[in-house]
Amino acid sequence: MTLCVHAGIAAADVICCAALGEHSLGQNHTDAVTLLKQASREPALARSLSMLLGVKTKAGYTSDMTSPEVRKQAARAAERLIQEARRIHRPGA
C-alpha cells in the first residue's frame, strides 16, 4: 500500500511539473489534488490521487490491515497515475 501511495504521489508530481512547471509542496492533500486537476483534463487522475492520499496515513503509519478491495483500488489508482506520467514524460523524447 505504501509503495502505491508514494508511486502515485510521485507520478502526480511528474504530471504537474510537465503541465504547470510546479508540484504541490504543502502538507494539505487537497492542494495536491487541486493542482493535479489544473494540470490534467482527466478527472480520473485527481480521483486516483485523492484515493491514495486518503489511505496514506493508515498505510504508512499504522499496523492496521487494509482490505483486499482497498489494496486493489490503490494499485489501480497508482497505475493510472504512473501510466499518465509515462505518457507525458518520455526520457529522450
C-alpha positions in Angstrom: 0.0 0.0 0.0 2.7 2.5 1.0 4.5 1.9 -2.3 1.3 2.5 -4.3 0.7 5.7 -2.4 4.3 7.0 -2.9 4.4 5.9 -6.6 1.1 7.7 -7.2 2.2 10.9 -5.5 5.5 10.9 -7.5 3.6 10.3 -10.7 1.2 13.2 -9.9 4.2 15.4 -9.3 5.6 14.5 -12.8 2.2 15.3 -14.3 2.0 18.6 -12.6 5.6 19.6 -13.3 5.2 18.7 -17.0 2.0 20.7 -17.4 2.4 23.6 -14.9 6.1 23.7 -14.1 5.4 23.1 -10.4 4.2 20.4 -8.0 2.5 20.6 -4.6 4.8 21.3 -1.8 2.4 21.7 1.1 1.1 19.2 3.6 -2.5 19.9 2.6 -3.6 17.0 0.4 -6.5 19.0 -1.0 -4.0 21.4 -2.6 -2.2 18.5 -4.4 -5.5 17.2 -5.8 -6.5 20.7 -6.9 -3.1 21.2 -8.6 -3.5 17.9 -10.4 -6.9 19.0 -11.6 -5.4 22.1 -13.1 -2.6 20.0 -14.7 -4.8 17.4 -16.4 -8.1 17.3 -18.1 -8.7 13.8 -17.0 -10.8 13.8 -13.8 -9.9 10.2 -13.0 -6.4 11.2 -12.2 -7.4 13.6 -9.5 -9.8 11.0 -8.1 -6.9 8.5 -8.1 -4.6 10.8 -6.2 -7.4 11.6 -3.8 -8.0 7.9 -3.1 -4.3 7.3 -2.5 -3.9 10.3 -0.2 -7.0 9.1 1.7 -5.2 5.9 2.7 -1.7 7.4 3.1 -1.8 7.7 6.9 -3.3 4.3 7.5 -0.9 2.6 5.1 2.2 4.3 6.3 1.8 4.9 10.0 -0.4 2.2 11.4 -0.3 -1.6 11.6 -4.0 -1.9 10.6 -4.5 -4.1 7.6 -6.4 -2.8 4.6 -9.0 -4.8 2.8 -8.1 -6.6 -0.4 -10.5 -4.3 -2.3 -8.8 -1.2 -1.0 -5.4 -2.7 -2.0 -6.8 -3.3 -5.5 -8.1 0.2 -5.7 -4.8 1.7 -4.6 -2.9 -0.4 -7.1 -5.3 0.7 -9.9 -5.1 4.3 -8.8 -1.3 4.3 -8.7 -1.1 2.6 -12.1 -3.4 5.2 -13.7 -1.2 8.0 -12.5 2.0 6.2 -13.5 0.7 5.5 -17.0 -0.1 9.2 -17.5 3.3 10.3 -16.1 5.0 7.9 -18.5 2.8 9.1 -21.4 3.7 12.7 -20.9 7.3 12.3 -19.8 9.3 10.1 -22.1 13.1 10.4 -21.4 15.0 11.3 -24.5 11.8 12.2 -26.4 
